[in-house]
């Protein structure tokens, strides 16, 4: 029996299930059907099977991640069990995110570096920047830009070690945030 056809079939099947794909310069566009579009940073890799709308990393999830997620208002936040509303103010959304993070053991002692209203795709949003120490004492920084609308809450989050990685890749996150466009105007 010739093992080549079986090996070829196995290779084709495993390559079709690859969990990561590189974001090439000509394939940066990402669209969440009927909701929003954005441009992914070229050279990063995207996890293709993820519960989030988008999960990106440049050097590995422990070193830098960008996560984009859309959740309905009635899906409670995992730690605080609170819900969002379409009429929440950006400052309320920021306070809810901070409460959620503070209720987690790893980020309970976070420092808020910035908390400000911004626009996301032309809609009122919050931008929260925190720093905390991981279990090894390494300072980690996180930036979240989030808004609420009739569809639910939309959060874009960037996290990386404060040493080297955070500052180096923050412009890629900021460009992704700036590129976000909603498909439909705000209700």
C-alpha positions as CSV (number, residue, x, y, z in Angstrom):
1,X,0.0,0.0,0.0
2,X,1.3,3.4,-0.9
3,X,1.2,5.8,2.1
4,X,1.5,9.0,0.0
5,X,-2.2,9.6,-0.7
6,X,-3.0,9.1,3.0
7,X,-0.2,11.5,4.0
8,X,-1.3,14.1,1.4
9,X,-4.9,13.9,2.7
10,X,-3.8,14.3,6.3
11,X,-1.6,17.3,5.3
12,X,-4.5,19.0,3.5
13,X,-6.9,18.4,6.3
14,X,-4.6,19.8,9.0
15,X,-3.6,22.8,6.9
16,X,-7.3,23.6,6.5
17,X,-7.8,23.6,10.2
18,X,-4.8,25.9,11.0
19,X,-5.8,28.0,14.0
20,X,-3.8,31.1,12.9
21,X,-3.5,33.1,9.7
22,X,-1.2,36.0,8.9
23,X,-2.7,39.4,8.2
24,X,-1.1,40.2,4.8
25,X,-1.0,43.8,3.5
26,X,-3.7,43.0,0.9
27,X,-6.0,41.2,3.4
28,X,-6.2,43.7,6.2
29,X,-10.0,44.4,5.8
30,X,-12.2,42.8,8.4
31,X,-16.0,43.0,8.3
32,X,-18.5,41.9,11.0
33,X,-21.5,41.4,8.8
34,X,-24.2,44.1,9.1
35,X,-22.3,45.7,12.0
36,X,-18.8,47.2,11.4
37,X,-15.6,47.1,9.4
38,X,-12.0,47.8,10.4
39,X,-8.4,47.4,9.1
40,X,-6.2,44.8,10.9
41,X,-2.5,45.5,11.4
42,X,-0.4,43.9,8.7
43,X,2.1,41.3,9.9
44,X,0.0,40.4,12.9
45,X,-1.6,36.9,13.1
46,X,-5.3,36.3,13.6
47,X,-6.8,33.4,15.5
48,X,-9.3,31.9,13.0
49,X,-11.4,30.0,15.5
50,X,-12.1,32.3,18.5
51,X,-15.2,33.2,20.5
52,X,-14.3,36.9,19.9
53,X,-15.0,38.7,16.7
54,X,-11.3,39.2,16.3
55,X,-8.2,38.0,18.2
56,X,-4.8,39.3,17.0
57,X,-1.2,39.0,18.2
58,X,2.1,40.1,16.7
59,X,4.5,38.1,18.9
60,X,2.3,35.7,20.8
61,X,-0.7,36.1,23.2
62,X,1.6,36.5,26.2
63,X,3.4,39.5,24.6
64,X,0.6,41.4,22.8
65,X,-3.0,41.0,21.9
66,X,-5.8,42.9,20.3
67,X,-9.3,41.6,20.9
68,X,-12.5,42.9,19.4
69,X,-15.7,41.6,20.7
70,X,-19.4,42.4,20.4
71,X,-21.8,41.2,23.1
72,X,-25.6,41.7,23.5
73,X,-26.7,43.8,26.4
74,X,-28.3,40.9,28.2
75,X,-25.1,38.9,28.3
76,X,-23.9,39.6,31.8
77,X,-20.3,40.4,32.5
78,X,-18.7,37.3,33.9
79,X,-17.4,38.6,37.2
80,X,-19.8,41.4,38.2
81,X,-22.9,39.8,36.6
82,X,-23.9,43.3,35.4
83,X,-25.5,44.1,32.0
84,X,-25.1,47.0,29.7
85,X,-27.8,49.2,28.2
86,X,-28.1,51.0,24.9
87,X,-28.5,54.4,26.7
88,X,-25.4,54.1,28.9
89,X,-23.0,57.0,28.9
90,X,-19.4,56.3,28.0
91,X,-18.3,57.1,31.6
92,X,-20.8,54.5,32.9
93,X,-19.4,51.9,30.5
94,X,-15.8,52.8,31.7
95,X,-16.8,52.4,35.3
96,X,-18.4,49.0,34.5
97,X,-15.2,47.8,32.8
98,X,-13.1,49.0,35.8
99,X,-15.4,47.2,38.2
100,X,-15.2,44.0,36.2
101,X,-11.4,44.1,36.0
102,X,-11.1,44.9,39.8
103,X,-13.1,41.9,40.6
104,X,-10.6,39.6,38.9
105,X,-7.7,38.5,41.1
106,X,-5.0,39.3,38.5
107,X,-6.1,42.9,37.9
108,X,-7.6,43.7,41.4
109,X,-4.7,46.1,42.1
110,X,-4.9,48.0,38.8
111,X,-3.9,51.6,38.4
112,X,-6.0,53.8,36.1
113,X,-3.7,55.8,33.8
114,X,-6.4,57.4,31.8
115,X,-10.2,57.3,31.5
116,X,-11.7,59.6,28.9
117,X,-14.6,59.9,26.5
118,X,-13.7,59.4,22.8
119,X,-15.4,58.7,19.5
120,X,-15.5,55.2,18.1
121,X,-16.6,55.1,14.5
122,X,-18.3,58.5,15.1
123,X,-20.2,57.2,18.2
124,X,-19.6,58.2,21.8
125,X,-17.2,55.8,23.5
126,X,-14.9,55.4,26.5
127,X,-11.1,54.9,26.4
128,X,-9.7,53.4,29.5
129,X,-5.9,52.8,30.0
130,X,-4.8,50.7,33.0
131,X,-1.6,49.1,34.4
132,X,-1.3,46.1,36.7
133,X,1.3,43.6,37.7
134,X,1.0,40.0,36.6
135,X,1.6,37.0,38.8
136,X,5.4,37.4,38.2
137,X,5.5,41.1,39.0
138,X,5.7,42.1,35.3
139,X,3.8,45.4,34.6
140,X,1.1,44.9,32.0
141,X,-0.8,47.8,30.3
142,X,-4.3,47.5,28.8
143,X,-6.3,49.9,26.7
144,X,-9.9,49.5,26.0
145,X,-12.1,51.5,23.7
146,X,-15.7,50.6,24.0
147,X,-19.2,51.9,23.1
148,X,-22.8,50.7,23.4
149,X,-25.6,50.9,20.9
150,X,-28.9,49.1,20.2
151,X,-27.0,46.0,19.2
152,X,-25.0,45.7,22.4
153,X,-21.5,46.6,23.7
154,X,-18.5,46.7,21.4
155,X,-15.1,46.6,23.0
156,X,-11.6,46.8,21.4
157,X,-8.9,45.9,23.8
158,X,-5.1,46.0,23.5
159,X,-2.8,44.4,26.2
160,X,1.0,44.0,26.4
161,X,3.8,44.1,28.9
162,X,4.7,47.7,29.7
163,X,8.3,47.0,29.0
164,X,8.9,47.5,25.2
165,X,5.9,45.8,23.8
166,X,3.1,48.1,24.9
167,X,4.5,51.3,23.5
168,X,5.9,49.6,20.4
169,X,2.5,48.2,19.3
170,X,0.1,50.9,20.6
171,X,0.1,52.7,17.2
172,X,-1.1,49.5,15.5
173,X,-4.0,49.3,18.0
174,X,-4.8,53.0,17.6
175,X,-4.8,52.7,13.8
176,X,-7.2,49.7,14.1
177,X,-9.5,51.8,16.4
178,X,-9.4,54.8,14.0
179,X,-10.3,52.5,11.0
180,X,-13.5,51.2,12.6
181,X,-16.6,52.2,10.6
182,X,-20.2,51.2,11.5
183,X,-22.2,49.7,8.6
184,X,-25.4,51.3,9.7
185,X,-25.7,54.8,11.2
186,X,-26.5,55.1,15.0
187,X,-30.2,54.7,15.8
